[in-house]
Amino acid sequence: MAKTAKTKTPTDVAKLTTAQAKVEHMRLALELEGHDRRYYQEDAPSISDAEYDALRQRFNAIEKRFPELVTAESPSQKIGAAPLGRFRKVRHAVPMLSLDNAFAEQDVLDFIGRIERFLKLSDDKIDFSAEPKIDGLSMSLRYEGGELITAATRGDGAEGEDVTANIRTLEDVPQKLKGRNVPDVCEVRGEVYMTKKAFLALNERQKAAGDTIFANPRNSAAGSLRQKDPSITASRPLGFFAYSWGQMSAMPEKTQTGMIHWFERCGFKTNPLTKLCHSVEHLIAFHHQIEEQRGELDYDIDGVVYKIDRIDWQERLGFVSRTPRWAIAHKFPAERAMTVLRDIEIQVGRTGSFTPVGKLEPVGVGGVIVQNVTLHNEDYIKGIGNKGEVLREGRDIRLGDTVVIQRAGDVIPQVVDVVIDKRPKDAKEFHFPKKCPCPLHTDVVREETATGEEGSRARCTGEFACPFQKIEHLKLFVSRRAFDIDGLGEKQLQYFFDREWVREPADIFTLPKRNAKLKLEEIEGYGETSVRNLFAAIDSRRRISLERFIYALGMRHVGETTALALARGYGSWDAFHDACLKVAKGDEETIAEMDALDQIGDTVIKSVAAYFGESHNRGIVERLVKELNEIIDAEKPKSNSAVAGKTVVFTGSLEKMTRDEAKATAERLGAKAAGSVSKKTDYVVAGPGAGSKLAEAKKHGVPVLTEDEWLKLIGE
Ligand SMILES: NC(=O)c1ccc[n+]([C@@H]2O[C@H](COP(=O)([O-])OP(=O)(O)OC[C@H]3O[C@@H](n4cnc5c(N)ncnc54)[C@H](O)[C@@H]3O)[C@@H](O)[C@H]2O)c1
């Protein structure tokens, strides 16, 4: 049963204790990682950009106050997300970076102040190139001998996806650069976007054909570009504006604006609103002017980018982790609109958590028709929750209310205000369900937070008995980081689920056996080849690593990192399974053993106990294991390597591997990969763009290795 709500507003960062900061830092890092994955890899964000920016600002404020919490893995050090396996990977010759954000004018003044101090300027005049910030996706186009040879997305900044065939279908991208004396190697970078008109027309066509409806032009541009079949990309109207460059064998110009004109001479389109500004007043006036024009533009923009015009100064200023020091994005405030809330529906997620979704009278906000709005949780609807402090503290949301919704280049907008004057007499209070809307009508409880307190989210207690959770769990089971079954995406899974062909993970593995009856090849969209490929993909997963297997079980609070920690801690499935059964029975010794494992605490243990305490779950696991050939033991960290017991910090961008890979290799060899440099650090491995950590290493006399030296040291 739902307990009484607790009113909680986040503690001011300045008042956080070290312990509180650590917990919140970890929680926010996990939350941001999830959002990054959904946004960059799946083109399907679940919160608005404004909400995301607010989370990130708080996260950054915590790291600023507690710099010891910054690790190489922190979202503040990362760009975008690693490319998915769908496309060939392309390593960028020069990393593709993100941009620092300014929200208020003071942030812009601070940015300029930092530049003046860094360059030690006194009377020198700084010129800026001010450019609309196009809300699309960045692209790097590599030309050799003037010919287009590769096109890659940003990915995680170091590696992107090879989308050359798709990019070749864009009219705005020349196959061959125009003009004489074009440098031998030119990497032209810019933004791929879809106009608002094209986006609305595409959605109409998608709707008529019963296909995916895109949430906004950015998503539809990303989705249209990242198609396996280039003819689909060709049928979608995508534009490209050039504004930047990567590797250049020679620089044809000395300024940013000069380069923009050069791009035009090469045959590219550049944004016509770009302006050379000579002072901060100029920049701010330009920002206001573009903000006013924003609604009339045919493409989405979410701010203005200011860049130092002189390229030699850009080079001197360099980078700080994921952003250049010489540029900043001055964002626009979120767009708002007023509409009526008609209904509230409850969506049930994989772990049974409830998300109330507000059904709105459709309204246009910044070129997008909005019909749904996330209402987060019960407290939020009552106006008392964490998110409730946004303008409407104390004001609840009722069915029939006129609400102000906000969207900032985002997908799921949020309610920022309730117009009490417009509240109709018959506006109805919303009673949060005490039973799950699934056919089983299971009880609902309030979720616990990572620190064990009562959270604001409600959750169905049905676990795998609840059909809503079952399908969500199956989606996780086949996802890329779990069993990763090629050809078995959400759509196919839903199809099989609705026909009761797949109701639990083991059913996936018995599909080939049952096909004589099911005849998948007769389903529309399938054929003999695709069914053969699907079965081959299923068979190839009958051998799986222990950490993936544990993650795929979908236990609450057991994400990838925890799954890895458990796998490493127990080594084999038998040992882990045995421990889980004992934990479920309350065996104190086994609980203490699990508790002693690195990164495992009370919350995970409770969740393991709850999961294996259910006979239904034990049956699911048992039937699944029977279908597999091998659950591969987890590799225990090696202790006889040259780096066993050493502490290493990776900084800058690495050329031959991602930071994640580097860290994982170090850990496998028994080293500890730390996030910050101290006297205790044994090695700092520094790649291009290394900043403060390199300076720290020098200060403490810690040996600094190049990536190659590191690889030599570990014998790879
Ligand atoms: N809603 C979510 O769940 C979610 C998740 C992750 C990120 N986001 C959004 O994405 C933003 C962060 O994304 P990001 O790291 O790509 O940074 P960013 O979008 O704030 O800025 C960097 C990007 O701006 C683009 N850009 C457009 N015009 C440009 C120009 N003229 N010059 C240079 N760059 C230009 C480039 O693609 C570049 O990669 C956040 O502020 C957030 O709003 C949202």
The ligand as a Gaussian input file, in Angstrom:
#p B3LYP/6-31G(d) Opt

LIG

0 1
 N       16.963000      14.771000     -22.773000
 C       17.945000      13.957000     -22.526000
 O       17.782000      12.853000     -21.987000
 C       19.316000      14.347000     -22.950000
 C       20.385000      13.454000     -22.797000
 C       21.641000      13.855000     -23.231000
 C       21.806000      15.116000     -23.793000
 N       20.732000      15.955000     -23.921000
 C       20.857000      17.313000     -24.486000
 O       22.019000      17.435000     -25.233000
 C       22.811000      18.485000     -24.710000
 C       24.225000      18.033000     -24.575000
 O       24.577000      17.463000     -25.741000
 P       25.961000      17.651000     -26.438000
 O       27.034000      17.079000     -25.605000
 O       25.779000      17.179000     -27.820000
 O       26.210000      19.184000     -26.420000
 P       25.414000      20.307000     -27.048000
 O       24.361000      19.823000     -27.982000
 O       24.952000      21.182000     -25.958000
 O       26.564000      21.050000     -27.859000
 C       27.475000      20.453000     -28.757000
 C       26.900000      20.204000     -30.098000
 O       26.323000      21.375000     -30.641000
 C       26.155000      21.143000     -32.006000
 N       26.213000      22.404000     -32.761000
 C       25.152000      22.956000     -33.416000
 N       25.495000      24.074000     -34.018000
 C       26.814000      24.282000     -33.785000
 C       27.745000      25.291000     -34.180000
 N       27.384000      26.341000     -34.926000
 N       29.017000      25.165000     -33.751000
 C       29.402000      24.113000     -32.972000
 N       28.555000      23.126000     -32.571000
 C       27.279000      23.220000     -32.974000
 C       27.189000      20.126000     -32.410000
 O       26.499000      18.984000     -32.848000
 C       27.918000      19.811000     -31.135000
 O       28.278000      18.468000     -31.037000
 C       22.281000      18.810000     -23.326000
 O       22.359000      20.187000     -23.100000
 C       20.882000      18.288000     -23.350000
 O       20.024000      19.369000     -23.609000
 C       19.525000      15.604000     -23.503000

